[in-house]
Amino acid sequence: TARVLYHDSDGKSSPIDFVQFTGDGLLADLANRDFTINAMAFSLNDLSQVIDPLRGKVDLEVGLIRVCSPHALLDDPVRVLRGVRLAVQFRFAYAPALERLMVEAAAHLPATSYERQRDEFFRILEGPDPALGMADCRRFDVFKTLIPPLMDLEAVPASPPHVLSLFDHTLQVVAHFDFMLTALSDGAEIPEGSPWWLDQASVALKPYAERIKTYFEGEVTPGRSKRGLALMGALLHDIGKPLTMEAGEDGQLHYYGHDRIGADLAWEAAKRLKLSNDESDWIRAMVRYHMRILPLINRGEPPTRREIYRFYQKAGEVGVAIGLHTLADTLATYEGTLPEAKWEQAVLVASTMLSAWWEHKEAVISPTLFLDGDDLQSIFGLAPGKKIGQLLGKLAEAQASGEVTSEDEALAFIRDRLPGKQ
């Protein structure tokens, strides 16, 4: 087995793989493949004829995903994920009776490597319609073995202000998140007739379009983009709700602590798919802190510098993804009942958070302190230890909030927190 990379005149490379036949010849090899659209060949001696014993060219022309044999999916259950990816990528339909085969084979996914499952799964997340891909994964029972706790979302009904049951809400969050990321990408034009909420978001967030695009194209670990990680975070953001659901005295369902419980479940799901520790921590942070911006929206006022500082101290750079996720979550919560005033406030808060990260980071998020640990030891006679770290943490927040704006004010700030010190 070998791979040759062919480079064209534009510098684009294409892989050419050389492998032995599976079976006793070419026709047997084609019959052992996954889908008919992947089971066509040319002879290098005669490029004018397509070798197409399974009529893959016809399926390609009509847009149909059809297996090469009844046992094709059971031979390699990862082909279920590949089938979903191909159907979504090319907007193809599934052949009759394929759904039954997909469900049957999905139950055998644990017999394959999680690395291969992960790679196909992220190709769906990073593809043209991840929400449709996730809906198909749900339809074919992929999540029963891929992310088992996700199936518990099926039991959670809609509860005000949510207009959708929990699993449907989750898929809509993925859909809205992906739609906004595409629409807000640098250079993308907002199409005429777009929903009113997108027009408002575009006006507020367009100044950050290029930086949004660059951010989500970035990678935590080589091979998977932050866009894919963020969409997985959106898929898992409410995974803790089934374990925390309880009926309150007000007659409503409540999910106290679902962000904390969900963060641990999200981390376990990420590790199950063999994501790196850094990627797993990234997704865990997104789920853990996805609720932190919502109270600022519900309050109806812009976030203060102190609130912005505290949010990013917890969420770090994942806070950028959370800011946009909050908009998608708000849309999926209300759908057609979304109050315009609520959306205006959500956009205001999100744009303020992004502005703080990209335009006022040194002032509001990570200010350079007027004093350091050596200063606290030499000026106030403090011994090295936790006390110094605590005081510097308070000073950082005071500077970020605008309470302390000079070295003299910093000295007075520390002195006020050291009774008896001069």
C-alpha positions in Angstrom: 0.0 0.0 0.0 1.4 3.4 -0.9 0.3 7.0 -1.4 1.6 9.5 -4.0 0.8 13.2 -3.7 0.3 14.7 -7.1 0.9 18.5 -7.3 -0.7 20.5 -10.1 0.5 23.7 -11.6 -1.4 25.7 -9.0 0.3 23.9 -6.1 -2.8 21.9 -5.2 -2.0 18.4 -4.1 -4.2 15.3 -4.7 -3.5 11.9 -3.1 -3.3 8.9 -5.3 -3.4 5.6 -3.4 -2.1 2.3 -4.6 -3.6 -0.8 -2.8 -4.1 -4.4 -3.6 -7.6 -5.6 -4.6 -9.9 -6.9 -1.9 -11.0 -10.2 -3.6 -9.7 -11.9 -6.7 -9.9 -8.9 -9.0 -11.3 -5.4 -9.8 -15.0 -6.4 -9.9 -14.7 -8.1 -6.6 -12.9 -5.1 -5.2 -15.7 -2.7 -6.3 -18.4 -5.0 -4.9 -16.7 -4.9 -1.5 -16.8 -1.1 -1.3 -19.3 1.0 0.7 -21.5 3.0 -1.7 -22.1 2.7 -5.4 -20.9 6.2 -6.1 -17.5 5.1 -4.7 -17.4 1.9 -6.7 -16.5 3.1 -10.2 -13.1 2.8 -11.9 -11.1 3.6 -15.0 -8.5 1.5 -16.7 -5.3 3.5 -17.1 -5.1 1.9 -20.5 -8.5 3.2 -21.6 -9.8 6.3 -19.9 -12.8 6.5 -22.2 -14.7 3.8 -20.4 -16.1 3.9 -16.9 -16.0 0.4 -15.2 -19.3 0.6 -13.3 -20.8 -2.8 -12.5 -23.0 -1.4 -9.7 -24.5 1.5 -11.7 -22.9 4.1 -9.5 -22.9 6.6 -12.3 -26.7 6.5 -12.4 -26.9 7.0 -8.6 -24.4 9.9 -8.9 -26.6 11.5 -11.5 -29.8 11.2 -9.6 -28.2 11.9 -6.2 -28.7 8.6 -4.3 -26.7 7.0 -1.5 -27.0 3.2 -2.1 -24.8 0.4 -0.6 -22.8 -1.9 -2.8 -24.1 -4.9 -0.9 -26.5 -5.8 1.9 -23.5 -6.4 4.2 -21.5 -3.4 3.2 -22.3 -1.4 6.4 -21.8 -4.4 8.7 -18.4 -5.0 7.1 -17.4 -1.6 8.4 -20.0 0.3 10.6 -18.0 3.5 10.3 -19.6 3.6 6.8 -22.8 4.7 8.5 -21.1 8.0 9.4 -19.5 8.2 6.0 -23.0 7.7 4.4 -24.4 10.6 6.4 -21.5 12.8 5.5 -21.8 12.1 1.8 -25.6 12.6 1.8 -25.3 15.9 3.6 -22.3 17.1 1.6 -23.9 16.5 -1.8 -27.5 16.9 -0.8 -28.2 13.2 -1.8 -31.1 11.1 -0.8 -30.8 7.7 0.9 -31.9 4.7 -1.1 -35.1 2.8 0.0 -34.4 0.4 2.8 -31.1 2.0 3.6 -32.4 3.5 6.8 -32.9 0.0 8.2 -29.4 -1.0 7.3 -27.9 2.2 8.8 -29.7 1.6 12.1 -28.6 -2.0 12.2 -25.0 -1.2 11.5 -24.9 1.8 13.9 -25.3 -0.6 16.8 -22.0 -2.1 15.8 -20.0 1.1 15.8 -18.2 0.2 19.1 -16.5 -2.6 17.2 -14.6 0.0 15.2 -11.9 2.5 16.3 -13.2 5.7 17.9 -10.5 7.6 16.0 -12.2 6.7 12.7 -15.6 7.5 14.1 -14.3 10.8 15.3 -12.8 11.7 12.0 -16.0 11.1 10.1 -18.1 12.7 12.7 -16.1 15.9 12.5 -16.2 15.9 8.8 -20.0 16.1 9.3 -19.7 18.9 11.9 -17.4 20.9 9.6 -19.5 20.2 6.5 -22.1 22.3 4.8 -25.1 21.4 7.0 -24.0 20.0 10.3 -27.5 20.3 11.8 -28.9 18.0 9.1 -26.0 15.6 9.7 -26.8 15.5 13.4 -30.5 15.0 12.7 -29.5 12.0 10.5 -27.2 10.6 13.2 -30.2 10.8 15.6 -32.4 9.2 13.0 -30.0 6.3 12.5 -29.4 5.8 16.2 -25.7 6.7 15.9 -25.8 8.6 19.2 -26.8 5.5 21.1 -23.2 4.3 20.9 -21.3 7.4 19.9 -22.6 9.8 22.7 -25.0 7.8 24.8 -26.0 10.5 27.3 -27.3 12.6 24.4 -30.2 10.2 23.9 -31.6 11.2 27.3 -32.5 14.5 25.8 -35.4 12.8 24.0 -37.2 12.6 27.4 -37.1 16.3 28.1 -40.2 18.2 26.8 -40.5 21.9 25.9 -40.7 24.2 28.9 -41.3 27.9 28.7 -39.7 30.0 27.3 -38.5 27.1 25.1 -40.9 26.3 22.3 -39.2 23.0 21.3 -38.4 19.8 23.1 -34.8 19.5 24.2 -33.4 17.4 21.4 -35.1 19.5 18.8 -33.9 22.7 20.5 -30.4 21.3 20.5 -30.4 20.6 16.8 -31.8 24.1 16.2 -28.9 25.6 18.2 -26.5 23.8 15.9 -28.4 25.0 12.9 -28.5 28.6 14.0 -24.9 28.6 15.1 -23.7 27.2 11.8 -25.9 29.6 9.8 -24.6 32.7 11.7 -21.0 31.6 11.3 -21.5 31.2 7.6 -23.4 34.5 7.2 -21.0 36.5 9.3 -17.8 35.2 7.6 -15.7 37.9 6.1 -16.8 38.8 2.7 -20.1 36.9 2.9 -23.1 38.9 1.7 -26.3 38.7 3.7 -28.8 37.5 1.1 -31.9 39.5 0.3 -34.9 38.2 2.2 -32.9 37.0 5.2 -34.6 36.8 8.6 -34.9 40.1 10.4 -32.7 38.9 13.3 -29.8 38.2 10.9 -29.9 41.7 9.6 -29.6 43.1 13.1 -26.8 40.7 14.1 -24.9 41.4 10.9 -24.9 45.2 11.5 -23.5 44.7 15.0 -21.1 41.9 14.3 -19.8 42.7 10.8 -16.9 44.7 12.2 -15.5 41.5 13.7 -16.3 39.3 10.6 -12.7 38.7 9.6 -11.7 38.0 13.1 -14.6 35.6 13.6 -13.7 33.7 10.5 -10.0 33.5 11.5 -10.9 32.4 15.1 -13.1 29.5 14.0 -10.7 28.4 11.3 -8.1 28.0 14.0 -7.2 24.7 15.6 -6.7 23.7 19.2 -5.1 20.4 18.0 -4.1 20.0 14.4 -6.7 18.4 12.2 -9.9 19.8 13.7 -11.1 23.4 13.6 -12.6 25.4 16.4 -15.7 25.6 14.3 -16.1 21.9 14.6 -15.4 22.0 18.3 -17.8 24.8 18.8 -20.6 23.0 17.0 -19.9 19.9 19.1 -20.1 22.1 22.1 -23.5 23.4 20.8 -24.6 19.8 20.4 -23.7 19.0 24.0 -24.5 22.3 25.7 -27.7 21.0 27.5 -26.5 17.4 27.9 -26.7 17.8 31.7 -30.4 18.8 31.7 -31.9 15.2 31.9 -29.9 14.5 35.1 -30.9 17.8 36.8 -34.6 18.1 35.7 -37.1 18.7 38.4 -40.5 20.3 38.7 -40.6 23.5 40.7 -43.4 24.9 42.9 -44.0 27.4 40.1 -45.1 24.5 37.9 -42.1 24.9 35.6 -39.2 22.5 34.9 -35.8 23.6 36.3 -32.3 22.3 35.6 -30.2 23.7 38.4 -26.5 22.9 37.9 -27.0 21.4 34.4 -24.0 23.4 33.1 -21.7 21.9 35.7 -23.0 18.3 35.3 -23.1 18.8 31.5 -19.5 20.0 31.4 -18.3 16.7 32.9 -20.4 14.7 30.5 -19.2 16.7 27.6 -15.6 16.1 28.6 -16.3 12.3 28.8 -17.9 12.4 25.3 -14.9 14.2 23.9 -12.5 11.8 25.4 -14.6 8.9 24.2 -14.1 10.2 20.6 -10.3 10.4 21.3 -10.1 14.2 21.2 -7.0 15.6 22.8 -7.0 16.8 26.4 -6.8 20.4 25.1 -9.8 19.9 22.8 -11.8 18.1 25.5 -11.1 21.0 28.0 -12.1 23.5 25.3 -15.5 21.7 24.8 -15.9 21.3 28.6 -15.4 25.1 29.1 -17.9 25.9 26.4 -20.6 23.7 28.1 -19.6 24.8 31.6 -19.9 28.5 31.0 -22.6 28.6 28.2 -25.1 30.1 30.7 -22.9 32.9 32.0 -24.0 35.5 29.4 -27.8 34.8 29.6 -28.4 36.7 32.8 -26.7 39.8 31.2 -29.2 39.5 28.4 -32.2 39.1 30.7 -31.2 42.1 32.8 -31.6 44.4 29.9 -28.5 46.4 30.4 -25.0 46.3 28.8 -22.5 44.2 30.7 -20.1 46.1 33.0 -16.3 45.9 32.7 -16.2 43.9 35.8 -18.7 41.4 34.5 -16.8 41.1 31.2 -13.5 40.5 33.1 -15.0 37.8 35.4 -16.6 36.0 32.4 -13.3 35.8 30.5 -11.4 34.8 33.6 -13.6 31.7 33.7 -14.1 31.0 30.0 -10.8 32.3 28.5 -10.7 32.4 24.7 -13.6 29.9 24.6 -15.7 33.0 25.6 -15.7 34.1 22.0 -17.4 31.0 20.9 -19.8 31.2 23.9 -20.8 34.7 22.9 -22.0 33.6 19.4 -23.4 30.4 20.8 -25.6 32.5 23.2 -27.2 34.1 20.2 -27.9 30.7 18.6 -29.3 29.5 21.9 -31.6 32.5 22.2 -32.9 32.0 18.7 -33.6 28.3 19.3 -35.3 29.0 22.6 -37.9 31.4 21.1 -37.9 30.6 17.4 -40.9 32.4 15.9 -41.9 33.9 19.3 -38.6 35.8 19.7 -39.3 39.3 21.0 -37.4 41.9 19.1 -36.3 43.7 22.3 -34.8 40.4 23.6 -32.8 39.9 20.4 -31.5 43.5 20.4 -30.2 43.0 23.9 -28.7 39.6 23.1 -26.9 41.2 20.1 -25.7 44.1 22.2 -24.2 41.8 24.9 -22.6 39.5 22.3 -21.0 42.4 20.4 -19.8 44.0 23.6 -18.1 40.7 24.6 -16.4 40.4 21.2 -15.4 44.0 21.3 -13.8 43.5 24.7 -11.8 40.5 23.5 -10.6 42.0 20.2 -10.4 45.7 20.9 -10.0 46.3 24.6 -8.3 43.1 25.8 -5.4 44.8 27.5 -7.7 47.1 29.4 -10.7 45.0 30.3 -9.6 41.3 30.2 -5.9 41.1 30.9 -4.6 44.4 32.2 -0.9 44.9 32.9 -0.8 45.4 36.7 0.7 48.5 38.2 2.2 46.4 41.0 3.7 42.9 41.1 4.5 40.4 43.8 8.0 41.9 44.4 6.4 45.3 45.0 4.0 43.8 47.5 6.9 42.2 49.3 9.2 45.2 49.3 6.6 48.0 49.9 4.3 46.2 52.3 6.6 43.6 53.8 4.5 40.7 52.7 5.9 37.2 52.7 5.7 35.0 49.6 2.5 33.0 49.5 -1.2 32.8 48.6 -2.0 36.2 50.1 0.1 38.0 47.5 -1.7 36.0 44.7 -5.1 36.9 46.1 -4.3 40.6 46.4 -2.9 40.7 42.8 -6.1 39.0 41.6 -8.2 41.6 43.3 -6.0 44.3 41.8 -6.4 42.9 38.3 -10.2 43.0 38.6 -10.1 46.5 40.0 -7.9 47.7 37.1 -10.1 45.8 34.5 -13.3 47.4 36.0 -11.7 50.9 35.9 -11.7 51.2 39.7 -7.9 51.6 39.8 -6.3 53.7 37.0 -2.8 54.6 38.3 0.0 53.2 40.4 -0.9 55.5 43.3 -4.5 54.2 43.3 -3.1 50.6 43.1 -1.0 51.3 46.3 -4.0 52.7 48.1 -6.1 49.7 46.9 -3.6 47.2 48.4 -3.1 49.3 51.5 -6.9 49.3 52.2 -6.9 45.5 52.2 -4.0 45.2 54.6 -5.3 46.5 58.0 -2.4 48.0 60.0 0.0 48.2 57.0 1.6 51.5 56.0 
